[in-house]
Amino acid sequence: MTIVFGENLRLLREAENLSQKALAQKLGVTQRKISYWETNKVEPCLEELWDIAEYFHISIEELIGKEKV
C-alpha cells in the first residue's frame, strides 16, 4: 500500500482554493509545515492528521490514501 498523504492534502487544499499559508493559519501550523507535508518531507503526527481530516470532513484513512478521497 502506498500512502499518498502529501498529494491528497494538496488536492484537498486546491479544491478549497486555499493557499498553503491560508490552510496553515486554519490548522494552526506554519506554511513551511504544509509545504513539507505536501512534498512528503515530513509526516504529520496523529493529532495533526486528526485536525486535517476534521477540517476537510474526511476520515484519516481517506486522507492517507487507504480509502478513495
C-alpha positions as CSV (number, residue, x, y, z in Angstrom):
1,M,0.0,0.0,0.0
2,T,1.3,3.4,-0.9
3,I,0.5,6.3,1.4
4,V,-0.3,9.3,-0.7
5,F,-0.9,11.8,2.1
6,G,1.0,14.7,0.6
7,E,-0.7,14.5,-2.8
8,N,-4.1,14.2,-1.2
9,L,-3.5,17.2,1.1
10,R,-2.5,19.3,-1.9
11,L,-5.6,18.2,-3.9
12,L,-7.9,18.9,-1.0
13,R,-6.3,22.3,-0.4
14,E,-6.6,23.3,-4.0
15,A,-10.2,22.1,-4.2
16,E,-11.0,24.6,-1.5
17,N,-9.0,27.3,-3.3
18,L,-6.7,27.7,-0.3
19,S,-3.1,28.8,-0.4
20,Q,-0.6,26.9,1.8
21,K,-0.5,29.9,4.1
22,A,-4.3,30.1,4.4
23,L,-4.5,26.4,5.3
24,A,-1.7,26.7,7.7
25,Q,-3.5,29.5,9.5
26,K,-6.7,27.5,9.7
27,L,-4.8,24.5,11.2
28,G,-2.5,26.5,13.5
29,V,0.7,25.4,11.8
30,T,3.3,27.1,9.6
31,Q,3.2,27.4,5.8
32,R,6.5,25.6,5.8
33,K,4.9,22.6,7.5
34,I,2.2,22.4,4.9
35,S,4.8,22.5,2.2
36,Y,6.8,19.7,3.8
37,W,3.7,17.6,4.3
38,E,2.7,18.1,0.6
39,T,6.1,17.1,-0.6
40,N,6.4,14.2,1.8
41,K,9.4,15.6,3.5
42,V,7.7,15.3,6.9
43,E,4.7,13.3,8.1
44,P,2.2,14.8,10.4
45,C,1.7,13.4,13.9
46,L,-1.6,11.7,14.8
47,E,-3.1,14.9,16.3
48,E,-2.3,16.8,13.1
49,L,-3.8,14.1,10.9
50,W,-6.9,14.3,13.0
51,D,-7.1,18.1,12.7
52,I,-6.6,17.9,8.9
53,A,-9.2,15.2,8.4
54,E,-11.7,17.1,10.6
55,Y,-11.1,20.3,8.7
56,F,-11.8,18.6,5.4
57,H,-14.6,16.5,6.8
58,I,-13.0,13.2,5.7
59,S,-11.5,10.2,7.6
60,I,-7.9,9.8,8.3
61,E,-8.0,6.7,6.1
62,E,-9.1,8.8,3.2
63,L,-6.5,11.4,3.9
64,I,-3.6,9.0,3.9
65,G,-4.9,7.1,0.8
66,K,-6.3,3.9,2.3
67,E,-9.7,4.9,1.0
68,K,-10.6,6.9,-2.0
69,V,-11.0,10.7,-1.3
